[in-house]
């Protein structure tokens, strides 16, 4: 796998009862990741969406996938995510991952 | 609904993982529930250290039931399993 195709799973867990803060930061979070492109102009975020409660109507976290060469770059970009800077996530973890099943053509 | 399964191996368990890998892949293939999946690795991408899957099931009970029968789980590979409901908004 080429170095520039390394994938990183991000799991973010919100502070309890933090939906108001999440909603306030949400459009900034989308805009932030929209603007993160690699040298070829391709999006760094490959997929993503909210973690929810079980009825599925209350957002309580995030799971998304980044394509970047190194963990240090993933950590640096995460540190500036509005969900981090605006106190939405209580914790988050970044884990290197290989997409084996269900891989889209463009990853 | 979709559930994201984050499964972390016990330390130094790659031999156990490899011994059960074919059974694990066959098991999930037969369920027909996997939307995406693959292994977590170490930072250098040289060793597998866990599994991450998104499965499409009715509810948490079905997700837990399927995970409990994963050959990796029955072999005692994982130190931690985390199951979260998830909505696929981007890149689907």
N, CA and C atoms of all chains as a GROMACS GRO file, in nm:
protein
  597
    1UNK      N    1   0.085  -0.120   0.000
    1UNK     CA    2   0.000   0.000   0.000
    1UNK      C    3   0.088   0.124   0.000
    2UNK      N    4   0.063   0.215  -0.090
    2UNK     CA    5   0.143   0.338  -0.098
    2UNK      C    6   0.129   0.418   0.031
    3UNK      N    7   0.238   0.483   0.068
    3UNK     CA    8   0.239   0.559   0.193
    3UNK      C    9   0.128   0.664   0.198
    4UNK      N   10   0.101   0.725   0.082
    4UNK     CA   11   0.000   0.831   0.086
    4UNK      C   12  -0.143   0.776   0.094
    5UNK      N   13  -0.154   0.643   0.093
    5UNK     CA   14  -0.285   0.583   0.107
    5UNK      C   15  -0.311   0.526   0.246
    6UNK      N   16  -0.225   0.561   0.342
    6UNK     CA   17  -0.251   0.513   0.478
    6UNK      C   18  -0.384   0.569   0.527
    7UNK      N   19  -0.459   0.483   0.596
    7UNK     CA   20  -0.591   0.521   0.645
    7UNK      C   21  -0.593   0.521   0.798
    8UNK      N   22  -0.668   0.616   0.852
    8UNK     CA   23  -0.675   0.634   0.997
    8UNK      C   24  -0.822   0.645   1.038
    9UNK      N   25  -0.863   0.555   1.124
    9UNK     CA   26  -0.999   0.563   1.180
    9UNK      C   27  -0.997   0.654   1.301
   10UNK      N   28  -1.091   0.746   1.304
   10UNK     CA   29  -1.105   0.835   1.419
   10UNK      C   30  -1.239   0.804   1.486
   11UNK      N   31  -1.232   0.778   1.615
   11UNK     CA   32  -1.353   0.757   1.695
   11UNK      C   33  -1.358   0.867   1.800
   12UNK      N   34  -1.457   0.953   1.789
   12UNK     CA   35  -1.473   1.063   1.885
   12UNK      C   36  -1.594   1.039   1.972
   13UNK      N   37  -1.575   1.061   2.101
   13UNK     CA   38  -1.685   1.044   2.197
   13UNK      C   39  -1.716   1.179   2.261
   14UNK      N   40  -1.842   1.223   2.248
   14UNK     CA   41  -1.879   1.354   2.301
   14UNK      C   42  -1.886   1.353   2.454
   15UNK      N   43  -1.870   1.470   2.512
   15UNK     CA   44  -1.906   1.486   2.652
   15UNK      C   45  -2.053   1.449   2.669
   16UNK      N   46  -2.094   1.402   2.787
   16UNK     CA   47  -2.236   1.369   2.808
   16UNK      C   48  -2.325   1.492   2.786
   17UNK      N   49  -2.441   1.469   2.731
   17UNK     CA   50  -2.542   1.575   2.711
   17UNK      C   51  -2.482   1.698   2.642
   18UNK      N   52  -2.413   1.672   2.533
   18UNK     CA   53  -2.337   1.779   2.468
   18UNK      C   54  -2.391   1.814   2.330
   19UNK      N   55  -2.517   1.775   2.302
   19UNK     CA   56  -2.570   1.792   2.167
   19UNK      C   57  -2.573   1.938   2.123
   20UNK      N   58  -2.602   2.028   2.218
   20UNK     CA   59  -2.611   2.170   2.182
   20UNK      C   60  -2.476   2.220   2.128
   21UNK      N   61  -2.369   2.181   2.197
   21UNK     CA   62  -2.235   2.223   2.154
   21UNK      C   63  -2.199   2.160   2.019
   22UNK      N   64  -2.237   2.034   2.001
   22UNK     CA   65  -2.212   1.967   1.872
   22UNK      C   66  -2.283   2.041   1.760
   23UNK      N   67  -2.410   2.075   1.781
   23UNK     CA   68  -2.485   2.142   1.675
   23UNK      C   69  -2.425   2.279   1.644
   24UNK      N   70  -2.375   2.348   1.747
   24UNK     CA   71  -2.316   2.480   1.726
   24UNK      C   72  -2.185   2.471   1.646
   25UNK      N   73  -2.113   2.360   1.659
   25UNK     CA   74  -1.983   2.346   1.592
   25UNK      C   75  -1.994   2.270   1.460
   26UNK      N   76  -2.112   2.221   1.427
   26UNK     CA   77  -2.124   2.122   1.319
   26UNK      C   78  -2.088   2.179   1.181
   27UNK      N   79  -2.140   2.296   1.149
   27UNK     CA   80  -2.110   2.347   1.014
   27UNK      C   81  -1.962   2.383   1.003
   28UNK      N   82  -1.901   2.427   1.113
   28UNK     CA   83  -1.756   2.455   1.110
   28UNK      C   84  -1.676   2.326   1.094
   29UNK      N   85  -1.722   2.218   1.157
   29UNK     CA   86  -1.658   2.087   1.143
   29UNK      C   87  -1.664   2.040   0.997
   30UNK      N   88  -1.782   2.053   0.935
   30UNK     CA   89  -1.795   2.013   0.794
   30UNK      C   90  -1.704   2.098   0.705
   31UNK      N   91  -1.705   2.229   0.727
   31UNK     CA   92  -1.626   2.319   0.643
   31UNK      C   93  -1.476   2.291   0.660
   32UNK      N   94  -1.437   2.264   0.784
   32UNK     CA   95  -1.295   2.235   0.812
   32UNK      C   96  -1.248   2.115   0.730
   33UNK      N   97  -1.326   2.007   0.734
   33UNK     CA   98  -1.281   1.886   0.664
   33UNK      C   99  -1.298   1.899   0.512
   34UNK      N  100  -1.396   1.976   0.469
   34UNK     CA  101  -1.411   2.007   0.325
   34UNK      C  102  -1.284   2.069   0.269
   35UNK      N  103  -1.218   2.149   0.352
   35UNK     CA  104  -1.100   2.223   0.306
   35UNK      C  105  -0.970   2.145   0.316
   36UNK      N  106  -0.974   2.026   0.377
   36UNK     CA  107  -0.850   1.948   0.393
   36UNK      C  108  -0.832   1.857   0.271
   37UNK      N  109  -0.736   1.895   0.185
   37UNK     CA  110  -0.710   1.818   0.063
   37UNK      C  111  -0.564   1.773   0.059
   38UNK      N  112  -0.539   1.664  -0.011
   38UNK     CA  113  -0.400   1.623  -0.030
   38UNK      C  114  -0.339   1.700  -0.149
   39UNK      N  115  -0.215   1.666  -0.184
   39UNK     CA  116  -0.144   1.740  -0.289
   39UNK      C  117  -0.215   1.731  -0.424
   40UNK      N  118  -0.294   1.624  -0.444
   40UNK     CA  119  -0.367   1.608  -0.570
   40UNK      C  120  -0.506   1.670  -0.565
   41UNK      N  121  -0.536   1.738  -0.456
   41UNK     CA  122  -0.666   1.800  -0.443
   41UNK      C  123  -0.778   1.706  -0.401
   42UNK      N  124  -0.740   1.584  -0.358
   42UNK     CA  125  -0.841   1.487  -0.314
   42UNK      C  126  -0.870   1.505  -0.166
   43UNK      N  127  -0.995   1.482  -0.130
   43UNK     CA  128  -1.035   1.498   0.010
   43UNK      C  129  -0.957   1.404   0.101
   44UNK      N  130  -0.920   1.454   0.217
   44UNK     CA  131  -0.851   1.370   0.316
   44UNK      C  132  -0.952   1.284   0.392
   45UNK      N  133  -1.070   1.340   0.420
   45UNK     CA  134  -1.172   1.257   0.486
   45UNK      C  135  -1.240   1.169   0.382
   46UNK      N  136  -1.232   1.038   0.400
   46UNK     CA  137  -1.282   0.941   0.304
   46UNK      C  138  -1.428   0.904   0.329
   47UNK      N  139  -1.465   0.900   0.453
   47UNK     CA  140  -1.604   0.870   0.489
   47UNK      C  141  -1.622   0.915   0.632
   48UNK      N  142  -1.747   0.928   0.672
   48UNK     CA  143  -1.770   0.969   0.809
   48UNK      C  144  -1.916   0.989   0.839
   49UNK      N  145  -1.943   1.001   0.968
   49UNK     CA  146  -2.080   1.027   1.013
   49UNK      C  147  -2.086   1.020   1.163
   50UNK      N  148  -2.203   1.054   1.217
   50UNK     CA  149  -2.218   1.059   1.362
   50UNK      C  150  -2.245   0.922   1.425
   51UNK      N  151  -2.188   0.903   1.541
   51UNK     CA  152  -2.231   0.795   1.630
   51UNK      C  153  -2.357   0.844   1.701
   52UNK      N  154  -2.456   0.756   1.711
   52UNK     CA  155  -2.585   0.798   1.768
   52UNK      C  156  -2.626   0.708   1.885
   53UNK      N  157  -2.730   0.751   1.954
   53UNK     CA  158  -2.795   0.661   2.049
   53UNK      C  159  -2.871   0.556   1.969
   54UNK      N  160  -2.932   0.460   2.037
   54UNK     CA  161  -2.988   0.347   1.962
   54UNK      C  162  -3.115   0.380   1.883
   55UNK      N  163  -3.200   0.470   1.930
   55UNK     CA  164  -3.307   0.508   1.836
   55UNK      C  165  -3.250   0.572   1.710
   56UNK      N  166  -3.129   0.625   1.720
   56UNK     CA  167  -3.063   0.680   1.603
   56UNK      C  168  -3.092   0.827   1.579
   57UNK      N  169  -3.153   0.893   1.676
   57UNK     CA  170  -3.186   1.034   1.650
   57UNK      C  171  -3.105   1.133   1.734
   58UNK      N  172  -3.021   1.085   1.823
   58UNK     CA  173  -2.939   1.177   1.902
   58UNK      C  174  -2.791   1.148   1.878
   59UNK      N  175  -2.718   1.248   1.833
   59UNK     CA  176  -2.576   1.229   1.802
   59UNK      C  177  -2.493   1.239   1.930
   60UNK      N  178  -2.405   1.141   1.948
   60UNK     CA  179  -2.324   1.136   2.071
   60UNK      C  180  -2.175   1.118   2.041
   61UNK      N  181  -2.140   1.123   1.914
   61UNK     CA  182  -1.998   1.106   1.879
   61UNK      C  183  -1.981   1.108   1.729
   62UNK      N  184  -1.860   1.074   1.685
   62UNK     CA  185  -1.828   1.071   1.542
   62UNK      C  186  -1.740   0.951   1.513
   63UNK      N  187  -1.754   0.898   1.392
   63UNK     CA  188  -1.656   0.803   1.341
   63UNK      C  189  -1.626   0.844   1.199
   64UNK      N  190  -1.498   0.868   1.169
   64UNK     CA  191  -1.463   0.901   1.032
   64UNK      C  192  -1.326   0.846   0.996
   65UNK      N  193  -1.299   0.848   0.866
   65UNK     CA  194  -1.179   0.785   0.813
   65UNK      C  195  -1.098   0.890   0.736
   66UNK      N  196  -0.970   0.901   0.771
   66UNK     CA  197  -0.881   0.996   0.705
   66UNK      C  198  -0.776   0.922   0.624
   67UNK      N  199  -0.738   0.980   0.512
   67UNK     CA  200  -0.628   0.925   0.432
   67UNK      C  201  -0.511   1.023   0.438
   68UNK      N  202  -0.405   0.980   0.504
   68UNK     CA  203  -0.288   1.065   0.529
   68UNK      C  204  -0.165   0.976   0.542
   69UNK      N  205  -0.046   1.029   0.511
   69UNK     CA  206   0.074   0.945   0.521
   69UNK      C  207   0.111   0.902   0.663
   70UNK      N  208   0.092   0.991   0.761
   70UNK     CA  209   0.146   0.959   0.894
   70UNK      C  210   0.045   0.986   1.005
   71UNK      N  211   0.066   0.917   1.116
   71UNK     CA  212  -0.014   0.940   1.236
   71UNK      C  213   0.003   1.083   1.286
   72UNK      N  214   0.124   1.136   1.278
   72UNK     CA  215   0.148   1.272   1.326
   72UNK      C  216   0.062   1.372   1.250
   73UNK      N  217   0.045   1.351   1.120
   73UNK     CA  218  -0.040   1.442   1.042
   73UNK      C  219  -0.187   1.427   1.083
   74UNK      N  220  -0.230   1.304   1.106
   74UNK     CA  221  -0.368   1.283   1.150
   74UNK      C  222  -0.392   1.351   1.285
   75UNK      N  223  -0.295   1.337   1.376
   75UNK     CA  224  -0.308   1.400   1.508
   75UNK      C  225  -0.313   1.552   1.496
   76UNK      N  226  -0.228   1.607   1.407
   76UNK     CA  227  -0.222   1.752   1.392
   76UNK      C  228  -0.354   1.807   1.335
   77UNK      N  229  -0.410   1.735   1.236
   77UNK     CA  230  -0.537   1.782   1.179
   77UNK      C  231  -0.651   1.769   1.279
   78UNK      N  232  -0.653   1.660   1.352
   78UNK     CA  233  -0.758   1.640   1.452
   78UNK      C  234  -0.756   1.749   1.559
   79UNK      N  235  -0.637   1.790   1.596
   79UNK     CA  236  -0.624   1.889   1.702
   79UNK      C  237  -0.693   2.020   1.666
   80UNK      N  238  -0.710   2.046   1.534
   80UNK     CA  239  -0.773   2.170   1.489
   80UNK      C  240  -0.918   2.150   1.446
   81UNK      N  241  -0.968   2.027   1.453
   81UNK     CA  242  -1.110   2.002   1.421
   81UNK      C  243  -1.197   2.081   1.519
   82UNK      N  244  -1.295   2.157   1.469
   82UNK     CA  245  -1.382   2.232   1.559
   82UNK      C  246  -1.449   2.146   1.668
   83UNK      N  247  -1.469   2.018   1.640
   83UNK     CA  248  -1.525   1.932   1.745
   83UNK      C  249  -1.426   1.913   1.860
   84UNK      N  250  -1.297   1.932   1.831
   84UNK     CA  251  -1.196   1.927   1.938
   84UNK      C  252  -1.180   2.066   2.000
   85UNK      N  253  -1.162   2.167   1.915
   85UNK     CA  254  -1.132   2.301   1.968
   85UNK      C  255  -1.252   2.363   2.039
   86UNK      N  256  -1.374   2.320   2.002
   86UNK     CA  257  -1.493   2.378   2.064
   86UNK      C  258  -1.554   2.288   2.171
   87UNK      N  259  -1.478   2.187   2.215
   87UNK     CA  260  -1.523   2.109   2.331
   87UNK      C  261  -1.640   2.017   2.305
   88UNK      N  262  -1.649   1.960   2.185
   88UNK     CA  263  -1.754   1.861   2.158
   88UNK      C  264  -1.708   1.722   2.204
   89UNK      N  265  -1.588   1.682   2.159
   89UNK     CA  266  -1.535   1.551   2.199
   89UNK      C  267  -1.477   1.557   2.341
   90UNK      N  268  -1.516   1.460   2.421
   90UNK     CA  269  -1.448   1.443   2.550
   90UNK      C  270  -1.319   1.365   2.529
   91UNK      N  271  -1.326   1.263   2.441
   91UNK     CA  272  -1.208   1.184   2.407
   91UNK      C  273  -1.215   1.150   2.258
   92UNK      N  274  -1.097   1.122   2.201
   92UNK     CA  275  -1.097   1.062   2.068
   92UNK      C  276  -0.975   0.974   2.054
   93UNK      N  277  -0.985   0.877   1.967
   93UNK     CA  278  -0.872   0.789   1.938
   93UNK      C  279  -0.853   0.782   1.788
   94UNK      N  280  -0.729   0.764   1.747
   94UNK     CA  281  -0.691   0.754   1.605
   94UNK      C  282  -0.619   0.621   1.588
   95UNK      N  283  -0.669   0.538   1.498
   95UNK     CA  284  -0.607   0.407   1.480
   95UNK      C  285  -0.579   0.379   1.333
   96UNK      N  286  -0.458   0.332   1.301
   96UNK     CA  287  -0.427   0.294   1.163
   96UNK      C  288  -0.508   0.173   1.120
   97UNK      N  289  -0.555   0.177   0.996
   97UNK     CA  290  -0.650   0.076   0.951
   97UNK      C  291  -0.629   0.045   0.804
   98UNK      N  292  -0.661  -0.079   0.765
   98UNK     CA  293  -0.660  -0.117   0.623
   98UNK      C  294  -0.801  -0.154   0.581
   99UNK      N  295  -0.845  -0.095   0.473
   99UNK     CA  296  -0.982  -0.116   0.426
   99UNK      C  297  -0.981  -0.236   0.332
  100UNK      N  298  -1.032  -0.351   0.380
  100UNK     CA  299  -1.027  -0.474   0.301
  100UNK      C  300  -1.160  -0.508   0.235
  101UNK      N  301  -1.270  -0.485   0.306
  101UNK     CA  302  -1.402  -0.524   0.258
  101UNK      C  303  -1.487  -0.399   0.237
  102UNK      N  304  -1.551  -0.391   0.121
  102UNK     CA  305  -1.639  -0.277   0.094
  102UNK      C  306  -1.563  -0.153   0.053
  103UNK      N  307  -1.441  -0.172   0.003
  103UNK     CA  308  -1.358  -0.058  -0.034
  103UNK      C  309  -1.410   0.010  -0.159
  104UNK      N  310  -1.433   0.141  -0.155
  104UNK     CA  311  -1.476   0.210  -0.276
  104UNK      C  312  -1.362   0.218  -0.379
  105UNK      N  313  -1.398   0.244  -0.502
  105UNK     CA  314  -1.301   0.251  -0.612
  105UNK      C  315  -1.194   0.357  -0.589
  106UNK      N  316  -1.234   0.468  -0.528
  106UNK     CA  317  -1.144   0.584  -0.524
  106UNK      C  318  -1.054   0.588  -0.402
  107UNK      N  319  -1.055   0.483  -0.318
  107UNK     CA  320  -0.968   0.485  -0.200
  107UNK      C  321  -0.843   0.401  -0.227
  108UNK      N  322  -3.010  -0.084   1.115
  108UNK     CA  323  -2.924   0.032   1.132
  108UNK      C  324  -2.779  -0.014   1.133
  109UNK      N  325  -2.690   0.084   1.115
  109UNK     CA  326  -2.548   0.050   1.108
  109UNK      C  327  -2.485   0.054   1.247
  110UNK      N  328  -2.397  -0.043   1.270
  110UNK     CA  329  -2.318  -0.044   1.393
  110UNK      C  330  -2.171  -0.057   1.356
  111UNK      N  331  -2.088   0.026   1.419
  111UNK     CA  332  -1.942   0.019   1.402
  111UNK      C  333  -1.883  -0.064   1.515
  112UNK      N  334  -1.810  -0.168   1.478
  112UNK     CA  335  -1.748  -0.258   1.576
  112UNK      C  336  -1.598  -0.231   1.580
  113UNK      N  337  -1.552  -0.186   1.695
  113UNK     CA  338  -1.409  -0.164   1.715
  113UNK      C  339  -1.358  -0.271   1.809
  114UNK      N  340  -1.273  -0.359   1.757
  114UNK     CA  341  -1.228  -0.475   1.834
  114UNK      C  342  -1.075  -0.471   1.843
  115UNK      N  343  -1.022  -0.467   1.963
  115UNK     CA  344  -0.878  -0.451   1.985
  115UNK      C  345  -0.821  -0.583   2.037
  116UNK      N  346  -0.714  -0.629   1.971
  116UNK     CA  347  -0.652  -0.756   2.009
  116UNK      C  348  -0.580  -0.746   2.143
  117UNK      N  349  -0.572  -0.858   2.213
  117UNK     CA  350  -0.481  -0.868   2.327
  117UNK      C  351  -0.338  -0.850   2.275
  118UNK      N  352  -0.246  -0.804   2.359
  118UNK     CA  353  -0.108  -0.782   2.314
  118UNK      C  354  -0.045  -0.911   2.260
  119UNK      N  355   0.039  -0.896   2.161
  119UNK     CA  356   0.118  -1.007   2.107
  119UNK      C  357   0.032  -1.126   2.067
  120UNK      N  358  -0.078  -1.099   1.997
  120UNK     CA  359  -0.174  -1.205   1.961
  120UNK      C  360  -0.181  -1.229   1.811
  121UNK      N  361  -0.084  -1.184   1.736
  121UNK     CA  362  -0.098  -1.194   1.591
  121UNK      C  363  -0.105  -1.339   1.544
  122UNK      N  364  -0.035  -1.431   1.612
  122UNK     CA  365  -0.041  -1.573   1.573
  122UNK      C  366  -0.184  -1.626   1.589
  123UNK      N  367  -0.248  -1.589   1.700
  123UNK     CA  368  -0.387  -1.632   1.723
  123UNK      C  369  -0.480  -1.572   1.617
  124UNK      N  370  -0.456  -1.447   1.584
  124UNK     CA  371  -0.534  -1.380   1.478
  124UNK      C  372  -0.517  -1.454   1.344
  125UNK      N  373  -0.394  -1.481   1.307
  125UNK     CA  374  -0.370  -1.544   1.177
  125UNK      C  375  -0.430  -1.685   1.173
  126UNK      N  376  -0.425  -1.756   1.285
  126UNK     CA  377  -0.479  -1.892   1.289
  126UNK      C  378  -0.630  -1.895   1.269
  127UNK      N  379  -0.696  -1.783   1.303
  127UNK     CA  380  -0.843  -1.779   1.295
  127UNK      C  381  -0.894  -1.690   1.183
  128UNK      N  382  -0.802  -1.641   1.101
  128UNK     CA  383  -0.839  -1.538   1.004
  128UNK      C  384  -0.935  -1.590   0.896
  129UNK      N  385  -0.904  -1.707   0.841
  129UNK     CA  386  -0.990  -1.761   0.736
  129UNK      C  387  -1.132  -1.782   0.788
  130UNK      N  388  -1.142  -1.836   0.910
  130UNK     CA  389  -1.274  -1.860   0.970
  130UNK      C  390  -1.349  -1.729   0.994
  131UNK      N  391  -1.274  -1.629   1.039
  131UNK     CA  392  -1.333  -1.496   1.063
  131UNK      C  393  -1.388  -1.436   0.933
  132UNK      N  394  -1.307  -1.443   0.828
  132UNK     CA  395  -1.350  -1.385   0.700
  132UNK      C  396  -1.469  -1.462   0.643
  133UNK      N  397  -1.466  -1.595   0.655
  133UNK     CA  398  -1.577  -1.676   0.605
  133UNK      C  399  -1.705  -1.648   0.685
  134UNK      N  400  -1.689  -1.636   0.816
  134UNK     CA  401  -1.805  -1.612   0.903
  134UNK      C  402  -1.878  -1.483   0.866
  135UNK      N  403  -1.802  -1.376   0.857
  135UNK     CA  404  -1.866  -1.248   0.826
  135UNK      C  405  -1.918  -1.245   0.683
  136UNK      N  406  -1.846  -1.312   0.592
  136UNK     CA  407  -1.895  -1.319   0.455
  136UNK      C  408  -2.032  -1.387   0.447
  137UNK      N  409  -2.048  -1.493   0.525
  137UNK     CA  410  -2.174  -1.567   0.522
  137UNK      C  411  -2.289  -1.489   0.584
  138UNK      N  412  -2.260  -1.398   0.679
  138UNK     CA  413  -2.369  -1.321   0.739
  138UNK      C  414  -2.430  -1.225   0.636
  139UNK      N  415  -2.351  -1.179   0.540
  139UNK     CA  416  -2.400  -1.082   0.443
  139UNK      C  417  -2.433  -0.946   0.504
  140UNK      N  418  -2.382  -0.920   0.624
  140UNK     CA  419  -2.419  -0.797   0.696
  140UNK      C  420  -2.309  -0.690   0.694
  141UNK      N  421  -2.192  -0.724   0.638
  141UNK     CA  422  -2.077  -0.634   0.650
  141UNK      C  423  -2.078  -0.529   0.540
  142UNK      N  424  -2.080  -0.401   0.578
  142UNK     CA  425  -2.074  -0.292   0.481
  142UNK      C  426  -1.929  -0.255   0.451
  143UNK      N  427  -1.845  -0.260   0.551
  143UNK     CA  428  -1.703  -0.237   0.531
  143UNK      C  429  -1.628  -0.302   0.646
  144UNK      N  430  -1.502  -0.334   0.621
  144UNK     CA  431  -1.425  -0.397   0.727
  144UNK      C  432  -1.278  -0.408   0.692
  145UNK      N  433  -1.197  -0.428   0.795
  145UNK     CA  434  -1.054  -0.446   0.777
  145UNK      C  435  -0.984  -0.440   0.910
  146UNK      N  436  -0.854  -0.471   0.907
  146UNK     CA  437  -0.778  -0.476   1.033
  146UNK      C  438  -0.719  -0.342   1.075
  147UNK      N  439  -0.718  -0.319   1.205
  147UNK     CA  440  -0.629  -0.217   1.260
  147UNK      C  441  -0.487  -0.271   1.254
  148UNK      N  442  -0.392  -0.180   1.237
  148UNK     CA  443  -0.251  -0.222   1.235
  148UNK      C  444  -0.174  -0.140   1.338
  149UNK      N  445  -0.047  -0.174   1.355
  149UNK     CA  446   0.042  -0.086   1.430
  149UNK      C  447   0.072   0.037   1.342
  150UNK      N  448   0.139   0.135   1.399
  150UNK     CA  449   0.161   0.260   1.326
  150UNK      C  450   0.240   0.239   1.198
  151UNK      N  451   0.327   0.138   1.197
  151UNK     CA  452   0.409   0.112   1.078
  151UNK      C  453   0.336   0.026   0.975
  152UNK      N  454   0.212  -0.016   1.007
  152UNK     CA  455   0.131  -0.099   0.917
  152UNK      C  456   0.197  -0.233   0.888
  153UNK      N  457   0.274  -0.284   0.984
  153UNK     CA  458   0.342  -0.412   0.965
  153UNK      C  459   0.270  -0.528   1.033
  154UNK      N  460   0.194  -0.496   1.139
  154UNK     CA  461   0.126  -0.602   1.214
  154UNK      C  462  -0.021  -0.565   1.236
  155UNK      N  463  -0.107  -0.668   1.232
  155UNK     CA  464  -0.249  -0.646   1.259
  155UNK      C  465  -0.274  -0.651   1.409
  156UNK      N  466  -0.356  -0.558   1.456
  156UNK     CA  467  -0.377  -0.545   1.602
  156UNK      C  468  -0.523  -0.535   1.640
  157UNK      N  469  -0.613  -0.553   1.543
  157UNK     CA  470  -0.755  -0.541   1.576
  157UNK      C  471  -0.840  -0.549   1.452
  158UNK      N  472  -0.970  -0.535   1.471
  158UNK     CA  473  -1.064  -0.539   1.360
  158UNK      C  474  -1.161  -0.424   1.372
  159UNK      N  475  -1.197  -0.369   1.257
  159UNK     CA  476  -1.300  -0.266   1.254
  159UNK      C  477  -1.399  -0.303   1.144
  160UNK      N  478  -1.526  -0.310   1.181
  160UNK     CA  479  -1.630  -0.344   1.085
  160UNK      C  480  -1.749  -0.251   1.103
  161UNK      N  481  -1.818  -0.224   0.994
  161UNK     CA  482  -1.950  -0.163   1.002
  161UNK      C  483  -2.049  -0.266   0.948
  162UNK      N  484  -2.148  -0.300   1.031
  162UNK     CA  485  -2.246  -0.401   0.992
  162UNK      C  486  -2.385  -0.340   0.991
  163UNK      N  487  -2.470  -0.393   0.905
  163UNK     CA  488  -2.607  -0.344   0.890
  163UNK      C  489  -2.701  -0.447   0.951
  164UNK      N  490  -2.754  -0.416   1.069
  164UNK     CA  491  -2.838  -0.511   1.143
  164UNK      C  492  -2.959  -0.438   1.201
  165UNK      N  493  -3.050  -0.515   1.261
  165UNK     CA  494  -3.174  -0.456   1.312
  165UNK      C  495  -3.150  -0.369   1.435
  166UNK      N  496  -3.066  -0.417   1.524
  166UNK     CA  497  -3.050  -0.346   1.651
  166UNK      C  498  -2.921  -0.392   1.720
  167UNK      N  499  -2.893  -0.335   1.836
  167UNK     CA  500  -2.772  -0.368   1.910
  167UNK      C  501  -2.767  -0.516   1.947
  168UNK      N  502  -2.884  -0.572   1.981
  168UNK     CA  503  -2.885  -0.714   2.021
  168UNK      C  504  -2.832  -0.801   1.908
  169UNK      N  505  -2.872  -0.771   1.784
  169UNK     CA  506  -2.822  -0.850   1.671
  169UNK      C  507  -2.673  -0.826   1.649
  170UNK      N  508  -2.630  -0.702   1.664
  170UNK     CA  509  -2.486  -0.671   1.650
  170UNK      C  510  -2.405  -0.748   1.753
  171UNK      N  511  -2.453  -0.748   1.877
  171UNK     CA  512  -2.380  -0.817   1.984
  171UNK      C  513  -2.380  -0.968   1.961
  172UNK      N  514  -2.493  -1.020   1.915
  172UNK     CA  515  -2.502  -1.164   1.889
  172UNK      C  516  -2.404  -1.206   1.779
  173UNK      N  517  -2.403  -1.128   1.670
  173UNK     CA  518  -2.312  -1.162   1.560
  173UNK      C  519  -2.166  -1.151   1.604
  174UNK      N  520  -2.136  -1.047   1.679
  174UNK     CA  521  -1.998  -1.028   1.724
  174UNK      C  522  -1.955  -1.142   1.818
  175UNK      N  523  -2.048  -1.186   1.901
  175UNK     CA  524  -2.014  -1.291   1.998
  175UNK      C  525  -1.975  -1.422   1.929
  176UNK      N  526  -2.024  -1.442   1.807
  176UNK     CA  527  -1.995  -1.566   1.734
  176UNK      C  528  -1.880  -1.551   1.635
  177UNK      N  529  -1.825  -1.432   1.626
  177UNK     CA  530  -1.707  -1.411   1.540
  177UNK      C  531  -1.596  -1.505   1.586
  178UNK      N  532  -1.536  -1.583   1.496
  178UNK     CA  533  -1.429  -1.674   1.537
  178UNK      C  534  -1.315  -1.605   1.612
  179UNK      N  535  -1.288  -1.479   1.584
  179UNK     CA  536  -1.187  -1.408   1.662
  179UNK      C  537  -1.232  -1.395   1.808
  180UNK      N  538  -1.361  -1.369   1.826
  180UNK     CA  539  -1.413  -1.353   1.962
  180UNK      C  540  -1.412  -1.487   2.036
  181UNK      N  541  -1.460  -1.592   1.970
  181UNK     CA  542  -1.467  -1.722   2.037
  181UNK      C  543  -1.327  -1.778   2.064
  182UNK      N  544  -1.228  -1.733   1.985
  182UNK     CA  545  -1.090  -1.777   2.008
  182UNK      C  546  -1.022  -1.697   2.119
  183UNK      N  547  -1.090  -1.594   2.169
  183UNK     CA  548  -1.032  -1.516   2.278
  183UNK      C  549  -0.929  -1.414   2.233
  184UNK      N  550  -0.942  -1.366   2.109
  184UNK     CA  551  -0.842  -1.273   2.055
  184UNK      C  552  -0.850  -1.133   2.114
  185UNK      N  553  -0.973  -1.087   2.140
  185UNK     CA  554  -0.990  -0.944   2.170
  185UNK      C  555  -0.977  -0.911   2.319
  186UNK      N  556  -0.914  -0.797   2.345
  186UNK     CA  557  -0.911  -0.744   2.482
  186UNK      C  558  -1.024  -0.645   2.504
  187UNK      N  559  -1.078  -0.592   2.394
  187UNK     CA  560  -1.179  -0.488   2.409
  187UNK      C  561  -1.268  -0.489   2.284
  188UNK      N  562  -1.397  -0.481   2.303
  188UNK     CA  563  -1.492  -0.470   2.192
  188UNK      C  564  -1.586  -0.353   2.221
  189UNK      N  565  -1.600  -0.266   2.124
  189UNK     CA  566  -1.678  -0.144   2.140
  189UNK      C  567  -1.777  -0.139   2.023
  190UNK      N  568  -1.905  -0.130   2.051
  190UNK     CA  569  -2.010  -0.132   1.948
  190UNK      C  570  -2.087  -0.002   1.955
  191UNK      N  571  -2.086   0.073   1.845
  191UNK     CA  572  -2.153   0.203   1.844
  191UNK      C  573  -2.246   0.214   1.722
  192UNK      N  574  -2.367   0.262   1.745
  192UNK     CA  575  -2.458   0.293   1.634
  192UNK      C  576  -2.400   0.411   1.556
  193UNK      N  577  -2.411   0.404   1.423
  193UNK     CA  578  -2.343   0.503   1.340
  193UNK      C  579  -2.426   0.532   1.216
  194UNK      N  580  -2.422   0.655   1.170
  194UNK     CA  581  -2.488   0.694   1.046
  194UNK      C  582  -2.382   0.732   0.944
  195UNK      N  583  -2.391   0.672   0.827
  195UNK     CA  584  -2.292   0.694   0.721
  195UNK      C  585  -2.336   0.814   0.638
  196UNK      N  586  -2.278   0.930   0.667
  196UNK     CA  587  -2.320   1.054   0.599
  196UNK      C  588  -2.232   1.087   0.479
  197UNK      N  589  -2.101   1.069   0.495
  197UNK     CA  590  -2.006   1.110   0.392
  197UNK      C  591  -1.938   0.988   0.332
  198UNK      N  592  -1.927   0.986   0.200
  198UNK     CA  593  -1.850   0.881   0.134
  198UNK      C  594  -1.924   0.750   0.118
  199UNK      N  595  -2.055   0.754   0.124
  199UNK     CA  596  -2.134   0.632   0.112
  199UNK      C  597  -2.177   0.612  -0.033
   0.00000   0.00000   0.00000
